[in-house]
Structures are given as structure tokens and as C-alpha cells.
Amino acid sequence: MRVKTGVVRRRRHKKILKLARGFYSGRRKHFRKAKEQLERSMYYAFRDRKRKKRDFRQLWIIRINAACRINNISYSKFIHGLKLANIDLDRKILADMAISNPNAFSKIVETIKEKI
């Protein structure tokens, strides 16, 4: 029995080529190359969505540590003091505060130094 895949194949190819629209050269024009590149790209996208969370947390910790050093306290003592003082601010908020509002951050550091 003969199987004709004209419409089905064309739709499948068009779907892949549409997703590969921003790629360079043959990776956007040729189906096989586009499919290979798309698989690789999807793998990177999935992996880096997980990695993004890790990278941002790392960035926040670096910013908080820099602001803590300006206020003569180490990062680990600062975090320990947050727990003792029952201050429930996450690292994202603290990092933003350290950059945009250093006076408020230094007040938090002062309350932490009293608790330690």
C-alpha cells in the first residue's frame, strides 16, 4: 500500500521552519538543518530556564555581600542576624534595597548588629 504524505509532511516542515525563523543561513531554510538546530536550541532554552534562577540568586548574594562589607559586616553574619531579628525579606528585595536605597539597608544592618 502506498502512503502519500504530501500535506502532512508539508505542515510538519512548515511548523519546524516557522520556529527556526531567526536562525542563520541554511539553519532557517533547510528542513534537516533547521530541525537539528531547533532541537539543540530547545535543549538550551530548557536548561537555561533552570539556570536563570541560579544565576539571579548568585547575583543577589554578590550585591548583598558588597553592601554588607560597606557596613562592616560579613554576609553570613548578616543572614544569621536576619533570622534572629525575624526580618522576612528575601535576597531579591535586599539586593534591590542595597542598590537603590542604601540608607534603609544600613538601618537594617544596624538592627541586625544589635541582635547579634
MDAnalysis code that builds the backbone (N, CA, C; Angstrom):
import MDAnalysis as mda
import numpy as np

u = mda.Universe.empty(348, n_residues=116, atom_resindex=np.repeat(np.arange(116), 3), trajectory=True)
u.add_TopologyAttr("name", ["N", "CA", "C"] * 116)
u.add_TopologyAttr("resid", np.arange(1, 117))
u.add_TopologyAttr("resname", ["MET", "ARG", "VAL", "LYS", "THR", "GLY", "VAL", "VAL", "ARG", "ARG", "ARG", "ARG", "HIS", "LYS", "LYS", "ILE", "LEU", "LYS", "LEU", "ALA", "ARG", "GLY", "PHE", "TYR", "SER", "GLY", "ARG", "ARG", "LYS", "HIS", "PHE", "ARG", "LYS", "ALA", "LYS", "GLU", "GLN", "LEU", "GLU", "ARG", "SER", "MET", "TYR", "TYR", "ALA", "PHE", "ARG", "ASP", "ARG", "LYS", "ARG", "LYS", "LYS", "ARG", "ASP", "PHE", "ARG", "GLN", "LEU", "TRP", "ILE", "ILE", "ARG", "ILE", "ASN", "ALA", "ALA", "CYS", "ARG", "ILE", "ASN", "ASN", "ILE", "SER", "TYR", "SER", "LYS", "PHE", "ILE", "HIS", "GLY", "LEU", "LYS", "LEU", "ALA", "ASN", "ILE", "ASP", "LEU", "ASP", "ARG", "LYS", "ILE", "LEU", "ALA", "ASP", "MET", "ALA", "ILE", "SER", "ASN", "PRO", "ASN", "ALA", "PHE", "SER", "LYS", "ILE", "VAL", "GLU", "THR", "ILE", "LYS", "GLU", "LYS", "ILE"])
u.atoms.positions = np.array([
    [0.839, -1.178, 0.000],
    [0.000, 0.000, 0.000],
    [0.887, 1.247, 0.000],
    [0.524, 2.220, -0.786],
    [1.325, 3.426, -0.922],
    [0.817, 4.503, 0.019],
    [1.746, 5.159, 0.727],
    [1.382, 6.240, 1.646],
    [1.862, 7.550, 1.057],
    [0.930, 8.460, 0.884],
    [1.290, 9.778, 0.371],
    [1.254, 10.763, 1.542],
    [2.383, 11.430, 1.789],
    [2.466, 12.319, 2.949],
    [2.595, 13.777, 2.547],
    [2.077, 14.136, 1.402],
    [2.265, 15.490, 0.890],
    [1.844, 16.570, 1.851],
    [0.584, 16.580, 2.254],
    [0.051, 17.641, 3.105],
    [0.628, 17.533, 4.512],
    [0.678, 16.318, 5.028],
    [1.164, 16.110, 6.391],
    [2.618, 16.535, 6.513],
    [3.429, 16.104, 5.564],
    [4.847, 16.442, 5.599],
    [5.054, 17.940, 5.450],
    [4.313, 18.559, 4.544],
    [4.467, 19.994, 4.331],
    [4.103, 20.772, 5.594],
    [3.027, 20.357, 6.257],
    [2.638, 21.031, 7.500],
    [3.700, 20.870, 8.580],
    [4.238, 19.676, 8.688],
    [5.273, 19.416, 9.694],
    [6.527, 20.241, 9.395],
    [6.913, 20.297, 8.131],
    [8.084, 21.070, 7.745],
    [7.857, 22.563, 7.986],
    [6.662, 23.037, 7.636],
    [6.373, 24.459, 7.815],
    [6.405, 24.843, 9.284],
    [5.927, 23.933, 10.137],
    [5.924, 24.192, 11.575],
    [7.356, 24.328, 12.100],
    [8.228, 23.437, 11.668],
    [9.633, 23.484, 12.090],
    [10.312, 24.733, 11.542],
    [10.102, 25.024, 10.263],
    [10.760, 26.175, 9.643],
    [10.255, 27.493, 10.214],
    [9.004, 27.525, 10.654],
    [8.477, 28.730, 11.287],
    [9.182, 28.984, 12.615],
    [9.435, 27.914, 13.380],
    [10.138, 28.059, 14.652],
    [11.607, 28.441, 14.452],
    [12.168, 28.085, 13.295],
    [13.580, 28.346, 13.018],
    [13.780, 29.669, 12.289],
    [12.834, 30.564, 12.382],
    [12.848, 31.763, 11.560],
    [14.060, 32.667, 11.797],
    [14.552, 32.796, 13.024],
    [15.650, 33.730, 13.292],
    [17.032, 33.138, 13.121],
    [17.121, 31.907, 12.683],
    [18.423, 31.248, 12.593],
    [19.186, 31.741, 11.367],
    [20.477, 31.428, 11.334],
    [21.384, 31.931, 10.301],
    [21.501, 30.937, 9.152],
    [21.479, 31.447, 7.948],
    [21.778, 30.713, 6.720],
    [20.890, 29.487, 6.531],
    [21.503, 28.316, 6.265],
    [20.734, 27.112, 5.962],
    [19.967, 26.577, 7.151],
    [20.316, 27.044, 8.336],
    [19.612, 26.571, 9.527],
    [18.188, 27.098, 9.609],
    [17.878, 28.056, 8.770],
    [16.488, 28.504, 8.723],
    [15.789, 28.056, 7.442],
    [16.569, 27.652, 6.408],
    [15.977, 27.348, 5.113],
    [15.818, 25.858, 4.851],
    [16.760, 25.066, 5.306],
    [16.739, 23.635, 5.031],
    [16.147, 22.889, 6.216],
    [15.199, 22.021, 5.926],
    [14.449, 21.359, 6.989],
    [15.338, 20.583, 7.941],
    [16.236, 19.767, 7.412],
    [17.041, 18.904, 8.281],
    [17.938, 19.725, 9.204],
    [18.595, 20.721, 8.630],
    [19.466, 21.585, 9.438],
    [18.651, 22.376, 10.459],
    [17.478, 22.845, 10.031],
    [16.618, 23.607, 10.938],
    [16.153, 22.741, 12.097],
    [15.796, 21.505, 11.801],
    [15.319, 20.593, 12.840],
    [16.427, 20.277, 13.844],
    [17.640, 20.041, 13.344],
    [18.766, 19.762, 14.231],
    [19.062, 20.956, 15.126],
    [19.075, 22.135, 14.532],
    [19.366, 23.337, 15.307],
    [18.250, 23.634, 16.305],
    [17.028, 23.378, 15.911],
    [15.889, 23.623, 16.786],
    [15.917, 22.704, 17.999],
    [16.280, 21.439, 17.786],
    [16.405, 20.520, 18.921],
    [17.461, 21.010, 19.898],
    [18.575, 21.455, 19.361],
    [19.652, 21.977, 20.202],
    [19.196, 23.233, 20.930],
    [18.513, 24.105, 20.220],
    [18.045, 25.359, 20.815],
    [17.038, 25.123, 21.920],
    [16.130, 24.181, 21.695],
    [15.137, 23.867, 22.722],
    [15.800, 23.282, 23.966],
    [16.836, 22.486, 23.756],
    [17.581, 21.927, 24.893],
    [18.215, 23.047, 25.703],
    [18.863, 23.997, 25.007],
    [19.490, 25.114, 25.707],
    [18.453, 25.962, 26.426],
    [17.309, 26.188, 25.792],
    [16.266, 27.013, 26.399],
    [15.747, 26.364, 27.680],
    [15.519, 25.061, 27.630],
    [15.027, 24.341, 28.818],
    [16.070, 24.395, 29.930],
    [17.314, 24.103, 29.569],
    [18.389, 24.095, 30.567],
    [18.568, 25.471, 31.196],
    [18.534, 26.515, 30.371],
    [18.833, 27.847, 30.880],
    [17.667, 28.478, 31.624],
    [16.454, 27.977, 31.424],
    [15.357, 28.441, 32.284],
    [15.607, 28.010, 33.717],
    [16.188, 26.841, 33.897],
    [16.540, 26.381, 35.243],
    [17.757, 27.156, 35.761],
    [18.703, 27.388, 34.866],
    [19.956, 28.047, 35.241],
    [19.741, 29.505, 35.644],
    [18.736, 30.151, 35.039],
    [18.460, 31.560, 35.287],
    [18.194, 31.838, 36.754],
    [17.466, 30.937, 37.399],
    [17.139, 31.092, 38.810],
    [18.414, 31.066, 39.655],
    [19.315, 30.157, 39.295],
    [20.587, 30.023, 39.998],
    [21.435, 31.283, 39.808],
    [21.480, 31.788, 38.569],
    [22.312, 32.946, 38.271],
    [21.831, 34.195, 38.998],
    [20.506, 34.386, 39.038],
    [19.983, 35.564, 39.712],
    [20.229, 35.511, 41.211],
    [20.050, 34.332, 41.814],
    [20.320, 34.211, 43.245],
    [21.790, 34.529, 43.532],
    [22.679, 34.067, 42.674],
    [24.103, 34.346, 42.819],
    [24.370, 35.853, 42.743],
    [23.723, 36.516, 41.809],
    [23.889, 37.955, 41.643],
    [23.403, 38.708, 42.872],
    [22.229, 38.303, 43.397],
    [21.693, 38.964, 44.590],
    [22.633, 38.803, 45.773],
    [23.200, 37.620, 45.945],
    [24.117, 37.367, 47.058],
    [25.363, 38.241, 46.923],
    [25.872, 38.390, 45.710],
    [27.049, 39.241, 45.490],
    [26.742, 40.691, 45.849],
    [25.574, 41.173, 45.446],
    [25.201, 42.555, 45.738],
    [24.997, 42.784, 47.232],
    [24.339, 41.838, 47.890],
    [24.122, 41.966, 49.338],
    [25.457, 41.931, 50.069],
    [26.346, 41.041, 49.658],
    [27.658, 40.932, 50.290],
    [28.437, 42.233, 50.152],
    [28.394, 42.850, 48.971],
    [29.106, 44.116, 48.764],
    [28.555, 45.209, 49.666],
    [27.230, 45.258, 49.792],
    [26.616, 46.271, 50.659],
    [26.912, 45.989, 52.131],
    [26.983, 44.713, 52.495],
    [27.311, 44.353, 53.878],
    [28.735, 44.761, 54.218],
    [29.661, 44.539, 53.295],
    [31.059, 44.892, 53.539],
    [31.220, 46.391, 53.738],
    [30.425, 47.182, 53.037],
    [30.457, 48.641, 53.232],
    [30.017, 48.988, 54.651],
    [29.072, 48.205, 55.191],
    [28.558, 48.434, 56.546],
    [29.286, 47.612, 57.613],
    [30.457, 47.088, 57.282],
    [31.337, 46.371, 58.216],
    [30.694, 45.142, 58.853],
    [30.093, 44.322, 58.032],
    [29.544, 43.045, 58.488],
    [29.694, 42.043, 57.356],
    [29.917, 40.794, 57.706],
    [30.044, 39.780, 56.657],
    [28.660, 39.308, 56.226],
    [28.606, 38.705, 55.061],
    [27.325, 38.238, 54.516],
    [26.706, 37.173, 55.411],
    [27.521, 36.238, 55.879],
    [26.977, 35.140, 56.681],
    [26.420, 35.650, 58.010],
    [27.103, 36.607, 58.623],
    [26.593, 37.198, 59.875],
    [25.317, 37.992, 59.610],
    [25.269, 38.637, 58.464],
    [24.076, 39.403, 58.089],
    [22.868, 38.493, 57.951],
    [23.024, 37.383, 57.245],
    [21.910, 36.443, 57.052],
    [21.507, 35.816, 58.382],
    [22.494, 35.481, 59.205],
    [22.191, 34.931, 60.531],
    [21.424, 35.948, 61.371],
    [21.842, 37.209, 61.285],
    [21.150, 38.274, 62.015],
    [19.732, 38.493, 61.522],
    [19.506, 38.329, 60.225],
    [18.134, 38.436, 59.696],
    [17.224, 37.404, 60.347],
    [17.732, 36.189, 60.494],
    [16.936, 35.129, 61.112],
    [16.652, 35.448, 62.575],
    [17.669, 35.954, 63.286],
    [17.489, 36.273, 64.703],
    [16.523, 37.437, 64.911],
    [16.579, 38.413, 64.009],
    [15.732, 39.604, 64.135],
    [14.339, 39.397, 63.545],
    [14.074, 38.207, 63.008],
    [12.779, 37.889, 62.382],
    [12.421, 38.871, 61.265],
    [13.401, 39.214, 60.461],
    [13.167, 40.069, 59.290],
    [12.982, 39.145, 58.103],
    [11.791, 39.144, 57.532],
    [11.456, 38.214, 56.450],
    [11.530, 38.900, 55.089],
    [12.728, 39.303, 54.708],
    [12.947, 39.868, 53.379],
    [13.816, 38.892, 52.597],
    [13.416, 38.626, 51.369],
    [14.212, 37.690, 50.573],
    [15.401, 38.407, 49.931],
    [16.271, 37.628, 49.319],
    [17.512, 38.167, 48.785],
    [17.277, 39.124, 47.612],
    [16.217, 38.897, 46.863],
    [15.903, 39.778, 45.739],
    [15.596, 41.193, 46.244],
    [14.764, 41.289, 47.274],
    [14.391, 42.586, 47.839],
    [15.595, 43.246, 48.500],
    [16.371, 42.461, 49.237],
    [17.548, 43.008, 49.916],
    [18.573, 43.536, 48.917],
    [18.789, 42.813, 47.811],
    [19.743, 43.260, 46.798],
    [19.271, 44.554, 46.141],
    [17.981, 44.642, 45.876],
    [17.428, 45.856, 45.281],
    [17.556, 47.026, 46.250],
    [17.295, 46.747, 47.520],
    [17.399, 47.786, 48.538],
    [18.850, 48.247, 48.703],
    [19.787, 47.323, 48.611],
    [21.202, 47.664, 48.760],
    [21.658, 48.620, 47.663],
    [21.074, 48.487, 46.470],
    [21.472, 49.352, 45.352],
    [20.671, 50.651, 45.340],
    [19.350, 50.526, 45.429],
    [18.500, 51.706, 45.238],
    [18.308, 52.535, 46.508],
    [18.404, 51.904, 47.685],
    [18.161, 52.628, 48.926],
    [19.177, 52.202, 49.989],
    [20.420, 52.661, 49.881],
    [21.451, 52.200, 50.818],
    [21.217, 52.637, 52.263],
    [20.508, 53.762, 52.454],
    [20.245, 54.211, 53.828],
    [19.334, 53.232, 54.564],
    [18.306, 52.753, 53.895],
    [17.405, 51.770, 54.511],
    [18.143, 50.470, 54.769],
    [19.027, 50.104, 53.865],
    [19.803, 48.880, 54.056],
    [20.716, 49.005, 55.268],
    [21.333, 50.175, 55.442],
    [22.215, 50.361, 56.595],
    [21.429, 50.349, 57.906],
    [20.162, 50.807, 57.875],
    [19.314, 50.723, 59.083],
    [19.012, 49.268, 59.434],
    [18.787, 48.459, 58.414],
    [18.569, 47.022, 58.655],
    [19.828, 46.407, 59.251],
    [20.985, 46.811, 58.744],
    [22.248, 46.288, 59.266],
    [22.421, 46.683, 60.723],
    [22.033, 47.901, 61.080],
    [22.150, 48.353, 62.471],
    [21.256, 47.521, 63.395],
    [20.021, 47.240, 62.968],
    [19.146, 46.408, 63.803],
    [19.697, 44.997, 63.940],
    [20.334, 44.517, 62.903],
    [20.921, 43.172, 62.942],
    [22.118, 43.144, 63.891],
    [22.936, 44.197, 63.845],
    [24.100, 44.243, 64.732],
    [23.685, 44.257, 66.210],
    [22.534, 44.878, 66.509],
    [22.028, 44.867, 67.887],
    [21.608, 43.460, 68.316],
    [21.051, 42.695, 67.393],
    [20.582, 41.335, 67.720],
    [21.721, 40.343, 67.879],
    [22.820, 40.578, 67.157],
    [23.918, 39.598, 67.192],
    [24.696, 39.714, 68.463],
])
